[in-house]
Amino acid sequence: MKYTLNILIEAPLEVCAKKFSITEQMIHWHRGLVSVEHLSGTPSNLGAKMKLQYKIGGFELEQVETITHVNFPHEIHCSYATQDMEHLQDNFFTATSHNRTQWVSINECMPLNFNMRMKLWLTPKIFKKQSLLAMKDFKNFVEKGISVEDA
């Protein structure tokens, strides 16, 4: 399943790129993030790997993020691997007029087993909704300093 999302952020490109790339700030816009463990590579650079652990309600999720392409401040592409799915995310940041930043996120979800294939087929909007929520949370964090950690 492929989908593209975009959002306009009321902040300069350099501010958005910096906040996006600082691992310690992920807790402010990744809902349910419990821990981040650096696995390999230099953080925010090509090939870097991190283990991200989430707890949302009673559901726990562990995924490994790998940075697959970096052209700061304009692009960062990542893959997120779980035991059930691989999620590729290509992020593009463009400076617009009035010190705004347009963030375009191109996503591809690839199920790795039958159960996940069925979930993607039956409820594709859930994955898009979750991705858009993360983008909105990032926008609120950058623009207003609102952290999902406080929610």
C-alpha positions in Angstrom: 0.0 0.0 0.0 1.4 3.4 -1.0 0.2 6.8 0.1 1.4 10.4 0.1 0.6 13.0 2.8 1.6 16.6 3.2 1.4 19.4 5.8 2.4 23.0 5.9 4.4 24.0 9.0 4.7 27.6 10.1 8.4 27.6 10.7 11.6 27.9 8.6 13.0 24.9 6.9 16.2 24.8 9.0 14.1 24.8 12.3 12.0 21.9 11.0 14.9 19.8 9.8 16.8 20.3 13.0 13.9 19.3 15.2 13.1 16.3 12.9 16.7 15.0 13.1 17.3 15.2 16.9 16.6 11.8 18.4 15.9 13.1 21.9 13.1 15.2 20.6 11.2 12.3 19.0 9.4 11.8 22.3 7.6 15.1 21.8 5.9 14.0 18.5 5.9 10.2 18.4 2.9 9.2 20.4 3.5 6.3 22.7 7.2 6.3 22.3 8.7 4.6 25.4 12.4 4.2 24.5 15.0 4.8 21.7 18.1 2.6 21.5 20.9 3.5 19.2 22.0 0.3 17.4 24.6 1.4 14.8 25.9 4.2 12.7 26.1 8.0 13.4 22.6 9.3 14.5 20.7 11.1 11.8 23.2 10.0 9.1 23.0 7.5 6.3 22.8 3.9 7.6 22.1 4.8 11.2 19.8 2.3 13.0 17.7 2.8 16.1 15.3 0.5 17.9 12.0 2.3 18.8 9.7 0.9 21.4 6.1 2.1 21.7 3.2 1.4 24.0 -0.2 2.6 22.9 -2.9 1.6 25.1 -2.3 -2.1 25.9 -0.5 -2.6 22.6 3.3 -2.8 22.4 5.3 -2.3 19.2 9.0 -2.5 18.5 10.5 -1.4 15.3 14.0 -0.7 13.9 14.5 2.5 12.0 17.2 2.6 9.3 18.1 5.9 7.6 18.3 5.1 3.9 18.9 8.5 2.4 19.9 11.9 3.8 20.1 15.3 2.1 19.6 17.7 4.9 17.7 19.9 5.3 15.6 18.8 2.3 15.3 15.0 2.5 15.5 12.1 4.9 14.2 8.7 4.0 13.8 5.8 6.5 12.6 2.3 6.7 10.8 1.0 9.7 10.9 -2.8 10.2 8.7 -4.9 12.5 8.1 -8.6 12.5 4.9 -8.0 10.6 5.7 -5.2 8.2 8.2 -3.0 6.5 7.3 0.7 6.2 9.3 2.9 3.9 9.0 6.6 4.4 10.5 9.2 2.1 10.3 12.7 3.7 10.8 15.9 1.7 11.0 19.4 3.3 10.7 22.5 1.1 11.0 26.1 2.1 8.0 28.2 1.0 7.2 31.8 1.3 6.9 33.6 4.7 9.3 31.2 6.4 7.1 28.1 6.1 8.0 24.6 5.4 6.1 22.1 3.3 6.6 18.5 4.4 5.7 15.8 2.0 5.8 12.2 3.2 5.6 9.3 0.7 4.9 6.0 2.4 4.8 2.4 1.4 3.7 -0.3 3.7 4.7 -3.9 2.8 3.2 -6.7 4.9 5.4 -9.6 5.8 2.7 -12.1 6.6 -0.9 -13.0 5.8 -2.4 -11.4 8.9 -0.8 -8.0 8.2 -1.8 -8.3 4.6 -5.4 -8.6 5.7 -5.2 -5.7 8.1 -3.8 -3.5 5.4 -6.5 -4.6 3.0 -9.4 -4.2 5.5 -8.3 -1.0 7.2 -5.9 1.0 5.0 -7.2 4.3 6.4 -5.9 3.5 9.9 -2.3 3.5 8.6 -2.8 6.8 6.8 -4.5 8.3 9.8 -1.7 7.3 12.1 0.9 8.8 9.8 -1.0 12.1 9.4 -1.4 12.3 13.2 2.4 12.0 13.6 2.8 14.8 11.1 0.2 17.0 12.9 2.0 16.3 16.2 5.3 17.3 14.7 3.7 20.5 13.4 2.3 21.3 16.9 5.6 20.6 18.5 7.5 22.9 16.1 5.0 25.7 15.9 3.7 25.8 19.5 6.1 23.7 21.6 3.2 21.2 22.4 4.5 17.8 23.3 2.5 14.6 23.0 4.4 13.4 26.1 2.3 15.8 28.1 -1.0 14.6 26.7 
